[in-house]
Amino acid sequence: MSFSQNRSKFCSQGKGESSQSRSFESHDSRATIRKDERVPLEEASVYVAPVLKKEDGSRTYNKKHHCVYCGVLVQKMSRHLLRKHMDKVEVAKAYSLPKNSKQRRLQLDYLRNKGNFEHNTEVLERNQGKLIAWKQPKEKTEGEIFKHCLYCYGLFKKRAMWRHFRSCKFKPQDKSSKKGKTRVQALCAFAEPVPPEFSDSYWKFLSEMHQDEITVACKKDQCLLEFGYRLFHKNEKVVSQHQYVRQKLRQLGRLLLEARNIAPVKSIKDLINPEKYVQVVAASRRLAGFNEESGKYQRPSLARKVGHDMHSLAMFIKTEGLKMKDKQVVQNAEEFAQLYQESWKYDIASQALTQLEQKKWNAPLLLPFTHDVQILHNQLLERQQECLRALKEEASQSSWKDLAKVTLAQVILFNRRRAGEVSRMHLSVYLSKDTSETHEDVSLALTALEQKLCNYFVRITIVGKRGRKVPVLLSPLMKESLDALTEKREECGVLKENQYLFALPNSVHYLRGSDCIRQFVSECSGLKNPTALTSTKLRKHIATLSTVLNLKTTELDQLADFLGHNIAVHRKHYRLPAGTLQLAKVSKVLLALEQGRLGEYKGKSLDEIHLDVNETLDMDRTSQEKDDMPQGTEDDSILSSQEEEQIPEASEETPCTPTSSGSSQANLAKKKDGLMPEVIEVTSCTPTCSGQSNEKSAKKRGKEKVVKRSWTPEECAAVNKHLRKYILTNQVPGKLDCERCIAAEPQALSKRDWKAVKYFIKNRITTMRRKYE
């Protein structure tokens, strides 16, 4: 009495939905909705008749059943079968059982339900008529809230199906009922007749959706069914993609229901029309929770997804129209797609994308701590030894599953792989792993340590994102666990048709790596940030911390290839966090600009810029220090005559010219008259110059006489070589820069301290300013 052998097919499922809509008005490409005004579409055409009562309130027993053999509606089905169909094997079997026995009653109930099921199938085919339920309701009820039992074919209310499932007499003994109302409804949804143009696998795929009004709308819309069937046919063997296909169908179903609240719409195909574009925009905004006052969406990602789905649906309808040579359908789909390309970004997509990006601006970037990763690694290592020992001692489903979880988490953690990629690893991939030794010629290019690592790890290749091949490295402990899991698969209840390495016992599905990591993280104690220990953040952790290493371009390509990235994505998304980069790197440029020292770092990278954060360059303080310096020193006498605007590089052979206060004033006057050239070289002092300047003494009260020392050509050239940029930018160098200059020229500036170098530049800048006074 299997259901697949007795179920018939029909073209379309009747929903019997009493849909109502709201009036739609267009103003400035927007739709406004009147809340209290609704437009009915169609009355329910599939229903379940209520219990009829007499005038005195007693029940009228007038319920009729459909005969499975002759198709007649009768009240007394047992008497009808006895009189008319005793020649049938099943009827003869039922009446061969003892009278009034439980077995005889169950057999007759099954024949009665089977006939009613065929009648209900015909009603659903026509999408009109009365359904025969197991129990009649008190009032006339729409047929969409009823479902057939998967085992006895009785028609029950969906909300009460879970209760019937627990006591169904026709349920096999070895099958336990699934927990939860919605899971039972999803299982019974497969009991509905399958349209002839679709396969049983596709109908089962749809039946796994949450059984609500959205699923009913999807199953009733022929265009949505065909669109979903094409997506399902493409990914039928890829079970992990099924949930995304169901999600896409539900999004379109939700949009269809919202569009019906605006204006009458029978099918989603009617929305693929340029005249309905405004209605689609209004429905999408309602679906995403758009607020007119704030201009923001409650669900901005849903607004963008719906747009992509509608464009894909328009292209599907266009292809179907081309097959049918329906020019009007093709034209409507093309014009709708063109409207989407031109207007959707202004109506919805741009606002939603901006809102999504703004949410991430100030969101904290949580990267796992190295200490937490070590704790998790040690926890997995201990659990791996325990589970492996337990599996070897006693092979059971629980021990096999525990070891599979630990090993899966270890492989993800060590390789920093995406959790789904490792979870979907096939058994055949592991069994066909390459265990051969490294080629001798290749070993010549490797170091001794690298050769040992090649012999230590086992490498296998799996399918990654977008079909890329990505490697997975297995340590000896991981290999030992995987060998034990492979050996004990059948003994521990793993089905032969389950093709996954980390399989679920008694199922065709696989263990979820993200759930495994989350479970073991919750068991660890002493973690600083347990929420950051996910596969995605672990991948970002290794990619970010790899910036600590001085990787070459080829080495960076190898790391990106191992992680399954192209180099452009790796450089864009997997680097130091943007906030850290702006605080640590870009702030150097801003400080250099504020201090007027950006020219000093010409040709250097951000990592080569070194600034003292606590260093301030206060010109007033510098001027005060200058007033405290003894006047008449060699710095002042040397630089008082140097008034050139541009300063070329000085060499050790630069001659020293005599200078004095009188010649300085004369040169300044000639300069103003335009008689002197604009460019002269930095000069040093001769003994004559120093002799004249030595006659001057410090005249400040309270100051001792300072011994003056002339600047040699080598000293002038050394200072000009390293600090010339400060003279050009009219900025005084700090102590740190002066000390670096002295350290860079230890021989030439061995007799000068940082203050002498600083005031050398200070006096030079003062001299250049005087020519503009």
Secondary structure, DSSP 8 states (H G I E B T S, - for coil): --HHHH----S--------EEEEEEEETTEEEEEEEEEEE-----EEE----B-TTS-B-----EE-TTT--EES-HHHHHHHH-TTSHHHHHHHTS-TT-HHHHHHHHHHHHHHHHHHHHHHHHHT-EEE--SS--SS-EEGGGEEE-TTT--EEEGGGHHHHHHH-TTS-TT----SSHHHHHHHHHTTS---TTS-HHHHHHHHTS--SHHHHHHHH-HHHHHHHHHHHHHTSS-GGGHHHHHHHHHHHHHHHHHHHTTS--S-GGGGSSGGGHHHHHHHHHHHHTEETTTTEESSHHHHHHHHHHHHHHHHHHHHHHHHHT-HHHHHHHHHHHHHHHHHHIIIIIHHHHHHHHHHHHS-------HHHHHHHHHHHHHHHHHHHHHHHH---HHHHHHHHHHHHHHHHHHHT--HHHHHT-BHHHHHT-B-----HHHHTTS-HHHHHHHHH-EEEEEE-GGG-EEEEEE-HHHHHHHHHHHHTTGGGT--TT--BSSB-TTSSSB--HHHHHHHHHHH--S-S-GGG-SHHHHHHHHHHHGGGS---HHHHHHHHHHHT--HHHHHHHSSS-HHHHIIIIIHHHHHHHHTT-GGGGTT--GGG----TT----HHHHHHHHHHS-TT-HHHHHHTT---SB-----TT-------HHHHHHHHHHHHHT-S-SB-------HHHHHHHHT----STT----------HHHHHHHHHHHHHHHHHT----HHHHHHHHHHSTTTTTT--HHHHHHHHHHHHHHHHHTT-
